[in-house]
Amino acid sequence: MRRLLPEPAAAGVDPYEVYGDLPRLRLGMVMSADGSVTDAEGWTDGLGGDADFRVFRTLRALTDAILVGAGTVRTGRLGPARLRSDLRARRGGPPAPIVVVSRSLDLDWTLPLFTEAETPTVVVTTRNARAGVPDYLQVVAEGDDDVDLPAAVRVLREELGYEHLLCEGGPSLATALIRASLVDELCLNIAPTLVGGSRHTRLLEGLGAEVPLEPSALYLDEGVLFVRYRLRV
């Protein structure tokens, strides 16, 4: 058995350096020790504490664009991406845009995410639905009745210049990206808590097949295990 934790375990480790070797598409999520990606109140906020938020902010500062699913947006809790002054300085510019992936466009366009973002939010949808996106937003439309994720990711990279992508979920989008073999790395933050109950929101939804993972790094900070996996798909 190999000891993967550094000595001392993550003490003084700079997350910006730890996660600086960027994959093309990184999936970053937090979950409880018993597998729930939401806390007892139904949100992710209470799971990982300050340690998780430090890594969360760092991953955002490192990426070119942040992918989120429509369900996450509909909670109304997702605001525009912002950067602390130290991370802005290290990034060398404004925050990455948030890219909302939505087939139905059942979204509230008056949310600050769409109206107040320093870096304008991008919408990924289908060709049939693109007319529903307000004119002031940039839209990527790929696929007719469902979003063609490989084509959309290709447009984000080749036409918009967002080479390195971070997906923050939710489970439906994360599952779809893995199923399409688009995810290169899973950054899984395991919080030292048990949620219990029968209404867990799982990390993925109906993947339908096993996906082998290769652990590449393991860190510990304030009781949270930070595990990096490469996907072998």
N, C-alpha and C positions, 0 to 999 in steps of 0.2 A: 504493500500500500504506500503510495507516494504522498508526501505532505505538500499540498498545493498552496497553503496559506503562507504569505511572506512572513518573515521574522523581523520585527514584531508585526503582528497581523494588521497590515494596512496603516499602521501608525505613521503619520507624516506623508502618506502617499498622496500625490497630487492627481486628482481624477482627470485633469486635463491632459496629463502625460499618459496616464494609464489607458485612456480610451482614444488617444490621439492617432492610432494606426487605423485609419478609417476604412471600413468595408464599403461596398457599393450600396448595400441596403441593410440597415441595422434595425432590428426590432427590439425595443426597450420596454419592459413591463415589470411591475412589482406584483408579488402575490404573497399570501400568508403561507405559513409552514404547512397548512393542510390544504393548500391548492386553490384558495379563493383570490380573485383579483379585485375584490371589493371588501371593505370593512363591514362592520355590523350595521352601519348606516347606509350601506349601498354605494359608497364612494371609495376611491383609492387613497384619498388624502390621509387617512388615519393609519395606513399600513406601515410605511417605511420610515416615517419620521424625518428628522433633519438629514440623516445620512443619505436616505433615498433622494431627497430633494436636491442635495448637492450634486449627485450623479445625474439626476433628471435635468438640472439646469446646464450641466456640463455637456451632456449629449446634445442638447439643443444648440449650445454655442458652437459645437464642432461641425454640425451638419449643414448641408446646403438648403435643405427643405424638410419640413416636418409633415408626414402623412397622418391624417386622422380620419376615422369613419364618421358617417353622418349621425349615428346614434350618440356618439360622444358630443357632437355639436348640439344636438337637440336637448341635452341636459341643461344648456344655458350656462354651464360652469366653465366653459373653455373660452378664455379671452385671447386677445392678440398676444403673440410672442413678444416677450420683453427680455432685456439683458441687463444684469447688474453692471456697474461701471467697469469692474475688473475683468469680467468676461467679455464685455464689449471691446475693451482694449486688446485683449488677447486675440479675439476674433478679427479685429481690425475693421469693424463696420457694423451696420445695423443687424438686427436679428434675422434669422432665416424666415422665409414665408411659411405660413401654415397652408397645407394643401388638403382641402376637404374632398373626400371621395364619396360621391352620392349618386345612386342610380335614379332615385325618385325626385330629388331636389325638394323634398319636404323639409324645408329649412326656413328659419326666420332671418330674413335678410337685414333686419334692423339691429341684429346683435352687434356689439362692439367688434367682434371677430371680423365682421365684414365691413364695418363703417369706420373703425378707428385704428386699424392696424398700421404701425409704422412702415412695415414692409407688407404691401397689399396681399391679401389672401387669394389663393388660387383655387379654382373649383375644377375637379375632375368628374365628368359625367358622361352620358351617352350622347350620340349625335341626335337622337330623337328628342332628348330633353334639353339640349343646350340653349334653346330659345328662352328657357325659364331663368337663366342666369342674368342678373342685372348687368347693364352695359359697363359699369365702372369696375367690374371684376374680370380678371383674366380667366379664361376657361380652356380646358383641354377636353375635347370630346372624342372618345374612342369607343367603338362598339355601338350597335344599334339599340338593342333592348337591354343589354347589360354592359357594364363597363369592361372593356378589354384592358385588363391591368398591364399585361406586358407591353402593349402598344402605348398606353398612357405613360408608363415609366420611361419608355424610350423617348417620347416627346419631351418629358420633363428633363431628361438628360441632354438629348441632342439638340433640341430647339430652344429650351429655356436655360440650359446650362447648369442644371441642378444635378451634378454628378453623384454626390453622396447624399443618400436619403435616410431619414430616420422615421420609422413608424411607431407611433405611440398607442396603436389600437384604435377601437376596441377589438374584441375577440373575432367579430365577423371579418373585419378587414385583415387582421393578422392571419387568420386562417386562409383567406383567399390569396394573400401574398405568398404564404408558404406553399399552398397547393399549386400555385403557378411557378414554383421554383425561383422566386425572385428574392428571397431572403438569404443573406450570406451569414449573418450573425444574430444570435439571440442573446441579449443582455437581460438576464433574469435576476431581479433583486428579491431575495427571499426574506421576508420580514419575520422577526422572532415572535410570532403571535399565532394563536389558533382562533379562527372565526367561528367554526361550528355551524350547526343548522343545516338545513337541506336545500337552501336556496343560494348556493354558491354560484357566482358568475365565474365560469372557467376561463382559463387562459386562451383556449381555442374553442371553436364551435364546429363539431362534425367534420374533422379533418378527413376521415375516411381511410387513412392509411398511416402506417408508422413512418416517421421521419427520423433517421439516425442522427444523433448529435455527437460532436466531438468537443469535450471540454477543453478550453484553451487557457482559462485563467480563473482564479478564485480569490476573492478578497473578503475581508471582514472589517466592518466599521460600525460601531455602536450597536452591535448585535445583528446587523443586517448582513447576510451573505450576498455578495455580488458575484454572480457566475456568468462567465462568457462562454457561449457555445458556438462553434462553427457548424453550419448545417451541411450535411453530406447528401445532397439531392441531385 
